[in-house]
Amino acid sequence: MEEQAIPTPNIRLVNLNDPPLRRIARPGGQAGANAAIETTQSHLTYRKFDLMSDLPPCPACASTYTYEAQDLFNCPECGHEWSANASAGAAKVWRDANGNELQDGDTITVIKDLKVKGSSSVVKVGTKVKNIRLVEGDHDIDCKIPGIGAMGLKSEFVKKS
C-alpha cells in the first residue's frame, strides 16, 4: 500500500472576546495572500502570518519558534528577548570608571581597594594589570593580577592606563 502525505489544514483559533482583527501587509510585501493577522490586547501587538514566518531564529538557542511582541522578538524555548531594531553585528562596549572604552589586551589600573573573596588578601589601589580579556557576565574583565593570580574584575573599579 502506498503512503500518501496528508495535507495539514491551516486552522486559525479565534477568541470571540478578542478585539477585531485586521489584515496587514507583511514587511516588504503587499496585503493579500501573504498578509498577516494583527490583534492588539492591552499594550501588546500580536501578529500571526498566514504562511511560513519570516522571523529570525533565536540568537541564543537557534530555535525557529520565535514570535514578535511589539518591538521585541521572543523565544518560547529559552526565554531570550531581543530587539527587532538591533543590528546583528552590534557588540557590547565595555567602559572603565572614567567612561573610556576598554578593549582586549589593554592595561588597566585598579582605583579602589578590592577584597579577594575567600582569601585575606586585598588588591590595592594603583595595582596595574596588563593584557586584560573582556567577557560577558557580572565581572567584565578576566586577568592575572601580580601576586594574586587569575581573577575577574568589574569594569567600574578600574581605569584605563
Backbone hydrogen bonds in HBPLUS format (Angstrom, degrees):
<---DONOR---> <-ACCEPTOR-->    atom                        ^
c    i                          cat <-CA-CA->   ^        H-A-AA   ^      H-
h    n   atom  resd res      DA  || num        DHA   H-A  angle D-A-AA Bond
n    s   type  num  typ     dist DA aas  dist angle  dist       angle   num
A0018-ASP N   A0015-ASN O   3.05 MM   3  5.49 161.6  2.09 113.5 119.4     1
A0022-ARG N   A0038-GLU O   3.32 MM  16  5.66 155.7  2.39 147.0 154.1     2
A0038-GLU N   A0022-ARG O   3.14 MM  16  5.66 161.4  2.18 154.7 160.5     3
A0024-ILE N   A0036-ALA O   3.05 MM  12  5.38 159.9  2.09 143.8 148.9     4
A0036-ALA N   A0024-ILE O   2.88 MM  12  5.38 162.1  1.92 153.6 159.2     5
A0029-GLY N   A0026-ARG O   2.88 MM   3  4.91 164.1  1.91 127.3 127.3     6
A0035-ALA N   A0032-GLY O   3.14 MM   3  5.17 156.4  2.20 113.6 113.3     7
A0037-ILE N   A0048-LYS O   2.93 MM  11  5.28 167.5  1.95 143.4 147.2     8
A0048-LYS N   A0037-ILE O   2.96 MM  11  5.28 158.9  2.00 149.7 156.7     9
A0039-THR N   A0046-TYR O   3.12 MM   7  5.58 159.1  2.17 154.9 160.9    10
A0046-TYR N   A0039-THR O   3.02 MM   7  5.58 164.1  2.04 169.3 171.3    11
A0041-GLN N   A0044-LEU O   3.06 MM   3  5.55 155.2  2.12 158.5 165.2    12
A0044-LEU N   A0041-GLN O   2.89 MM   3  5.55 156.2  1.94 156.1 152.2    13
A0058-CYS N   A0063-SER O   2.93 MM   5  5.20 160.1  1.97 146.2 151.1    14
A0062-ALA N   A0058-CYS O   2.77 MM   4  4.60 137.1  1.95 132.1 139.8    15
A0067-TYR N   A0074-ASN O   3.00 MM   7  5.38 155.9  2.06 148.1 155.6    16
A0074-ASN N   A0067-TYR O   2.75 MM   7  5.38 160.4  1.78 163.5 168.7    17
A0069-ALA N   A0072-LEU O   2.92 MM   3  5.49 162.8  1.95 164.3 169.4    18
A0072-LEU N   A0069-ALA O   3.10 MM   3  5.49 165.6  2.12 130.0 132.5    19
A0084-ALA N   A0071-ASP O   2.98 MM  13  5.62 164.1  2.00 158.2 153.2    20
A0073-PHE N   A0082-TRP O   2.78 MM   9  5.39 169.0  1.79 170.3 171.6    21
A0082-TRP N   A0073-PHE O   3.03 MM   9  5.39 156.6  2.09 146.9 153.2    22
A0075-CYS N   A0080-HIS O   2.99 MM   5  5.37 138.5  2.17 152.1 162.6    23
A0079-GLY N   A0075-CYS O   2.88 MM   4  5.16 137.3  2.06 136.1 147.6    24
A0090-ALA N   A0087-SER O   3.41 MM   3  5.59 169.2  2.42 108.9 110.9    25
A0102-LEU N   A0094-TRP O   2.80 MM   8  5.44 169.4  1.81 144.8 147.1    26
A0096-ASP N   A0100-ASN O   2.92 MM   4  5.51 153.8  1.99 150.2 157.3    27
A0099-GLY N   A0096-ASP O   3.10 MM   3  5.25 159.6  2.14 107.9 114.3    28
A0097-ALA N   A0158-VAL O   3.00 MM  61  5.97 179.2  2.00 175.0 175.3    29
A0106-ASP N   A0103-GLN O   3.24 MM   3  5.84 156.5  2.30 139.6 138.6    30
A0105-GLY N   A0132-ILE O   2.75 MM  27  4.96 173.6  1.76 148.6 150.9    31
A0132-ILE N   A0106-ASP O   3.20 MM  26  5.72 162.6  2.23 149.4 154.4    32
A0161-SER N   A0107-THR O   2.91 MM  54  5.63 170.4  1.92 148.4 146.3    33
A0108-ILE N   A0129-VAL O   2.85 MM  21  5.29 158.3  1.90 156.0 159.4    34
A0129-VAL N   A0108-ILE O   2.82 MM  21  5.29 166.4  1.84 154.7 157.7    35
A0109-THR N   A0159-LYS O   2.82 MM  50  5.36 154.6  1.88 155.1 163.8    36
A0159-LYS N   A0109-THR O   2.88 MM  50  5.36 148.5  1.98 147.3 157.8    37
A0110-VAL N   A0127-THR O   3.01 MM  17  5.40 158.1  2.06 145.0 151.2    38
A0126-GLY N   A0110-VAL O   2.82 MM  16  5.25 173.9  1.82 150.9 151.0    39
A0111-ILE N   A0157-PHE O   3.03 MM  46  5.67 172.4  2.04 140.9 142.7    40
A0114-LEU N   A0123-VAL O   2.92 MM   9  5.03 161.7  1.96 143.4 149.1    41
A0123-VAL N   A0114-LEU O   2.81 MM   9  5.03 170.0  1.82 153.9 153.8    42
A0116-VAL N   A0121-SER O   3.23 MM   5  5.89 162.6  2.26 157.8 152.9    43
A0119-SER N   A0116-VAL O   3.18 MM   3  5.56 145.4  2.30 138.7 134.6    44
A0127-THR N   A0124-LYS O   3.30 MM   3  5.86 153.4  2.38 134.2 133.0    45
A0133-ARG N   A0142-ASP O   2.94 MM   9  5.12 147.4  2.04 153.8 161.5    46
A0142-ASP N   A0133-ARG O   2.78 MM   9  5.12 173.6  1.78 161.3 163.4    47
A0135-VAL N   A0140-ASP O   2.81 MM   5  5.23 164.5  1.83 146.2 150.5    48
A0141-ILE N   A0153-LEU O   2.95 MM  12  5.01 167.8  1.96 159.5 157.5    49
A0153-LEU N   A0141-ILE O   2.76 MM  12  5.01 155.9  1.82 143.2 151.7    50
A0143-CYS N   A0151-MET O   2.99 MM   8  5.60 157.4  2.04 162.1 169.2    51
A0151-MET N   A0143-CYS O   2.82 MM   8  5.60 153.8  1.89 163.8 166.7    52
A0145-ILE N   A0149-GLY O   2.87 MM   4  5.12 166.3  1.89 136.3 131.8    53
A0148-ILE N   A0145-ILE O   3.04 MM   3  5.47 163.5  2.07 132.6 136.4    54
A0149-GLY N   A0145-ILE O   2.89 MM   4  5.12 165.1  1.92 146.0 151.0    55
A0157-PHE N   A0154-LYS O   3.19 MM   3  5.93 169.8  2.20 121.3 124.5    56
